[in-house]
Amino acid sequence: MAVEPVRQVLQSTPSTEIVPALRTFPEGQAFLIDLRAYLEEYGQRAEGLSLGHPSWLEDPTSVIENLQGYMAQPDRDLAAELAASTEGRDLLVAEARRRLAG
């Protein structure tokens, strides 16, 4: 669950202005540290297939827009969706292993 001041900024600020807005208060700065860690791990990809598009690490706008999109769906249970997806994957892997063993 997001810290309330961070949530407010994410829900009320245009995506291109989020990073500067978050830099102005301690909870926002902490969020940016976590976002930066995520981007260090996964941010080498870009939105387009062209090398001309900046990576998420260079421009996190699309990541922020995705986060805003998820926050706009309060009735969606992402943890349950992930659990169901994991369960489905595990069933398919078990079936593939069973077939390979035969």
Secondary structure, 3 states (H helix, E strand, C coil): CCCHHHHHHHHHCCHHHHHHHHCCCHHHHHHHHHHHHHHHHHCCCECCCCCCCCECCCCCHHHHHHHHHHHCCCCCCHHHHHHHHHHHHHHHHHHHHHHHHC
